[in-house]
């Protein structure tokens, strides 16, 4: 393992953060620097502004409000720098746009830029790169640290580590080694990204005497395109799954990849980049959280889970039958989740994901859902031939709306479906007044609004193909428009002061360079 810290990169680029006033107390600064450094090192081309903001989604700052941090890193992006200069923005009619409200205004006219008078300037200016460190005088170079050759040549070995209080940690390299350890320690905790176990041990006082890391078991990392669907290893990282799904969508027909689209869209709002880089598919499934964003989708899409026991016997269970109770799954002590089989969708089969949280990014769901509907033609009408509706966040396990599904099958796709469907959904997905999580009325309304959006989505897709004549209210159609947050843009106005005084000047504070 090779770890690069903020002290080791020593690059002039990181001074951008200090010079743009992106550092105050400094506690979060090394994390921002390393996130940006990791993005630049892993990108073959200059990243976009969206990629930069996504890479920082897991970094928190309580001082700056993020604007100066984003301003500092914007110079590394493929962007139109004229959008962020000190000159006032204008709309198509030549009217100045206020940076505070985003609307036409005349406030800029009151502070015309004049060399002999005070002027309103942006707090972000262009800083020329320096060739030496102002703290210790060392020269900068453009050379980057390479991965140590001795580590590249080093072969992985199975590991066994002993910790305090009899804790043991194993790292097998083959599936057979993992199964042997599983037979010896049936109560051992399997670990991949430590995103769940780490929280349990640190904050919930959970103790596991034996832990087995499965990060180096190749049989659990498979990603294959097969005749009947996708084969996804249980140890595949969520970030890897994102890239894989994007490639599959680009190569396969759209009628086959509706499930892939839904899972990919849901992953966008799943935690942050740092968590997706380490969290795994199988870890999220076996944790069996009631508010898992992916488990309702696995169930709705008809996915199957392959499970292997210590005797190498493999069985397959449907995702809808896997979750037994609160954080309880159909997995015996001598078994391991091997892979997920995600079937292709059929023509006129639509899958949609839903999630409602307090905020869109990096937050857990209040209610989420996965829905699938297959439409077929019969006697000149388009009817529902198969449907799956699964909600998360409303019970101890993802809940299937069984009565609603049974009612919908065979029904004609039209407006008349909605009223009766809503009544059945209220019976299928009841929420008691004292339900854990609170906000019962709001969460109950979400179960109905999610299906309403799904109905709009399916009928809209059918209308596009000219196969349905269901009238859709234009006002309602806004409900299915995907939300894409624009890149953050901010500006700070201040009055410039004369030469010879530091008061009122946007000066970098003394410890900022040390913090980066």
N, C-alpha and C positions, 0 to 999 in steps of 0.2 A: 504494500500500500504506500502510495506517495501522496503526501499532503502538502499543499502550498498555502501558507498563511499570508496575511496582509504585510507582515514584516519581510516576507521573502520576495515579493514581486518588484518592489523598488522601481517603479516606472513613473515617468513624468505624467502619464495620463491620469494617474490617480489624484494628482494635485488639482485637477479640474474641480473636484468636489469641494476642496477648501476654498479655492479662488471664487467659486460661485456662491459662497456662503451657505453651502449645504451641510455644514457641521456646526453644532452648538455645544451640547454637552459631550458628544463624542462617543457615547456608549454604542450607538448603532452604526457608526461610521465604518468600522472595519467590515461589517457584514455587507453594507451596500457596495463597498469597494470590491469585495471578493465576488459578489453576485455579478457585478458588471464585468469584472475580469474574466470570470468563468464564461460569460456569454461571448465576449470578444474572442477568447481562445478557442471556443468550440464552434464559432461561426466561420464558414468559408468565405462569406461575403459580409460587408457591413450590415449590421442588423437594422431592421426597421424600428421606428419609434414604438410601434405596438409590441414588438419583441422585447424591447428594453423595458417597457412598463410591465410586461408579463413576467420577465425575469426577476423583477423587484417585488412581485406580489407577496412574497413571504417575508419581506423585511419590514419591520415596524419602526417608526420614528415618532416620538411624542413632542418634538421641539419645533421642527421646521415647517410642518404642514406639507412636506414633500416637494413643493414647487421648486425651490432652489436645487434640490437633488436631481429632479428630472431635467431642469435647465442645464445642470452640469454635464449630464450624460448625453444630452441631445446631440452634442457635436459629433458623437460616434455613429450617428444614425444616417441612413439614407433619407434625406429630408430637404425641404425647401427652406433654407435658413432665413429667407426674407420674411417668413411668417413670424419670426421671433426677434426682429430687430427693434430698435428704439423708435423707429418711425411709426406714426399712427396707421392702423389698418383702415382700409376703405372698402365699402361695398361696391356693387356694380354701378351705382349712381354717383360714385365719388364722395359719398358722405363718410365722415370719420366714424369708426366703430369704437365705442368705449370698451376698454379691456375688462372693466368690472361687470358691466351688464350685458355686453354683447350686442347692444342696440346702438343705432345712430345717435350721436351726441355732438355737442359743440364745446365740450370742456377742454379739448386739445387746443382750440383756438385761443383760449385765454393764456396759454403758455407756449407761444410760438418759439420755435428754436431760434435763438439769436446768440451769436458769439459774444455780444457785449452785455447780454442780460441773463438773468437766471432762467434755467430751462428745466423742463420735466424730462427725465431720462429713465431708461430701464435699468433695473439693478443688475442685469446680466450683460456684461460686455465681453468682447472677444479678448481672451488672454493669450499672449504669445507663449509658446512653449519655452521652458528654460532647460538648459543643458546640464545643470548641476543642482544638487540638493541644497537648499538654503540652510538646512539645519547642520549637516555634517560636512558639506562641501564636496561630497562624492559625485563623480560624473555619472550622468545617466547614459544608458545605451539602449539601442532598439532590440537587443537580444532578449529572447524569452527563455525561461527555464525549461529544460527538456525533461521528459520522463527518464529517470535514472536507468541507464542501459543494464546495470546489474539486476534491477528488478524485472526488466523485460525478459531477461534470460532465465530468471529464477522460476522453477517449476512449483506449482501449487502443491501443498502437502496437506493431508488431513490434519486437523488441529484438535487438541484437547487442552483446555485451560482450566485450572482450578482457582476458584475465588474464595472470598471470605465466607465463613459459616457453611462450608461444604458445598458451595455452589459450583456446578460444573458446566462448561460451555464447549460444545463440539461443533466442528465444521467438516462434514463429509464432502467428498468430491464425486461420489457416484450414487445412483439411486439405490443400489444394493447396500451400500454403506448406511444410507439414511434409514432403510427398512430394518437393517440389523439394529441400529440404535433405537429405532421405534419399538422393536420387540423387547429390547433390554429396559427401556425407560418409557413405558406407555403413557405416563403422565407428563412427559417432557413437553416443554413449550417450543413450538417451531417459530423461528424468527427469520424475517427477510429484511424489512426496512426499519423495524423497531419503532414505527410510528404509533402503534397501539400499545405494545408491551412496555415501551419506555414511559408512557403516561401512566400505565397501571402500576409499575414498580416505583415511580418517583412520586406520584401524587395520590395514589390509592392504596399504598402500602402492600401491594401484591408481592408475593415471594414465589419464585420458581427455582427449585433446587437444581433442575437440569434444563438447559436451553440448547437447542440445536439450530444452528444457522444453515439454511438451505440455499444460500446465495450462490453456491458453486456447484449445484447439482444440475448438469446440462439437460437432463430429461424433463426438468420442470421449467425450462426456459424456451421451449419450442414455440415457434410461430409459423404455422403452415397454412397454405391455401389448399383446401381439399375439394373433392367433387361436390360434397354436400354442405360445405360450410368452412368455417375457420376453426383451426385447432390452436388454442391459446394455452400455453403452459401456466401453471398456477403461480410460478415465481416471476413471471414477466412483470416488469415495472409498468406503472400506469403511463409514464412518459414514453416508454417503448411501444406500448399498445396504441398510443395516440399516433405515432409515426407510422406504425404498421397499418392502422385503419386508413390513414390518409393515402397510403400507397395502394391499398386494396380498392378504395373508392375510385382512384384515378384509373385503375386498370380494368375494373369490372363494370358491368352494366348497372345503371341506376336502379332497375327493378330488383336486382339481387342484393343491393347494399343499403336498403332502408334502415335495417338494424344497425349497420355500421355507422351511418350518419347520426342516428339517435345517440348511440354510445359516445361517439366523438364529440357531439355537442354537449353532452352531459359532463364529459371529462373536462371541458373548458372551465366549468364552474366548480370542479372538484379540487378543494384545497388550493395550494399554490404550487409553483414550479418546483420548489425544493422538496415538497412532500411527494409530488408525483414522480420525482426522480428516484425515490427510494421505496415508496409504498407499492405493494404488489396486488395483482388481481386476486390471487388466492387468499392473501391476508385480509383483504376487504370482505371477501365472501365469508370466510370462516369466523371472522369477528362477529358476524351476524348482528351488526348494529341495526336497531329498528329504523334509523334514519339514513342508512346507507343509500347513496345516490345511485349505485349500480345494481344492487340486488333486485329492485323492482323491474329493472330493464332485462336482467337475465331471465326472470320469470316470464315477463310479457313476450319476449322474443322466442320462447320455447327452447332456450338453451339447455344443454345437458352437462352434468358434471361427471367426469371420470375419476373414480376413486380406486386406489390400489392398497392392498393390505400387505402385511409382512411376509406372506407366502406368495407374493407376486400375483395374486388373483385380482383382476380388474373388474369392477362393476360400474354400471352407469345409472345415474339417478337424475330425474328431471329437476331442474332448478326450483320448480314450484313445490316440490315435495321435500326439499333439502332443509328448509328452516322449520324447526320443530317448536321452538319457544324462545323466550328472551335469551339471546346469545347462546342458544342451543341449536346444534345442527346434526344432520344424519351422518355423523362421522364417528366411527368407533375408535377406541383407544389404540388399536393396532392398525389404523388406516391413515392414509395421507391423500389429500386432494391432489390429483395428478394434473388435470387439465380441464378446460372449458371448451365445449363444442358449440359454436354459434352457427345455426343454420342460415342459409341464404333465404332471403325473402322472395316471394313469388310476384309475378306481374299483378298489379292492382292490390298489393299488400303494403300497408303503410304503418310505420312505427314512429312514435313520438315520445319524447322525454319531457318531463316537467319537474321543476324545482322552485320552491318559494322559500326564501330565507329572509333574515332581517336586512341583509345587504347582499348584493349579487356575488361579490368576489370573496373568496377565502372565508366562507361561513358555512355552518351546518344548516341542514334543511329543517324548516318547520313541517312541511309536507312535501313529498316528492311522489312521482308516479312514472310508470311506464305503460304505454298502451299500444296495442297492435290490432289492426282490422284488415280483413281480406274481403274484397268486394268481387262478386261474380255476376255475370249476366244471366237472367232467367226470364224468358218470355218478354223480352224487350225492356225489362226493368233491371236495375242494378240493386242487388240485395246483399246483405251482410252474411257471408258464409262461415266466417270464423272471426272471433274477437277475443282479446285478452286485456283485462283492465286490472292493474296492480298498483296499490298505494303503499307508500312508506311513510312513517311518522305518525300513523294513526292507531297502531297497535304494537304489541311486543314483537311481532314479525311482520314482514310485508304482507298485506292483506289483499286477497283476490275478491273482486266483486262478482261472485258466482251467479247470483240471481240476475244481475244486470246482463252478464254475458249470455246466459241462457235465453233471456228475453230478446236480445238483439239479433241472435242468429235466425236467419230467414226473413228478417224485416227489410222492407224497402228503405233505401237511404233517402229520407226526406225530412222536412221540418217537424213532422208529426212525431218523430222519435223522441224528441227532447223532453217533453213534459213527463211522459211516463218513465223515461230513463232516469230522470232526476229523482222521482219518487222512489224508484228501486235502489238507487245509489244511497239514499238516506237510510234505507233498511240494511243495505250491505255493509256500509261503512259508518256504524254508529260511534259516537264519541260521548262518553259519560261526562257529566258536569265537572267531575273531579279528575278528569283524565290527566295523566302526567304530561307536563309541558304547558298546560294552561291554554289560554286563547281558544277555547273550544269552539265558539261561534265562528271565529275567523277561519280556523282550520277546517271546520265542516264546510264552510262556503268554498274553500279551496278545492275540495274533492269534486264539487259540482262545476266550478269554473274550469278546472283542468279538463273535464270531459267535454265541456262546451267548446273549449279551444281545440280539442282533438276532433270534434265533429266538424268545426269550421275548417280545420286543416285538411281533413280527408275530402270533404265536399269541394274545397277549393282546388285540390289536386285533380279531382275528377272533372271539375269544370274546365280546368286548363286543357285537359285532353279532349274536351268536347263530349264527355260521356255522361254528364249529369246536368240537369237543368234546375237544380235547387237554387232558389234565389237567396243571395247572401247580402245582408245589409252592409253597406260600405263602412258604416260606423263600427260594426262588429269586427270587420276584417282586420282592423288595427291590432286586435288581440293576438293574431298569429304572426305578426311581423316580428322577425328576429331582432333582438336588441344588440347593437354593436356600439359600445361606448367609444366616443371619439377620443383621440389622443389628448391628454391633458395639456392645456395651454394657460399660462398665467403671466402676469406682469405686475411689477411694483413701481409706482410712480413716486418720485421724491424731487425736492428742489435742490439743484446743484449749488454749491457754495464756492466762494472765491479761493484762489490759491493761497497757500501759507497757513492753512488751518486744517486740523484733523476732524474737528467737530462737524458732523453732518456728512462726512465722506463715507462711502460704502467700503470700509476697510476690513480685511480678513482678520479675525481675532487671532491672538498670538499662538494659541495651542492647536489651531486647526491643522497646520501642516504635520504636527506630531500625531494627530489622530488618524490621518490617512496613511 
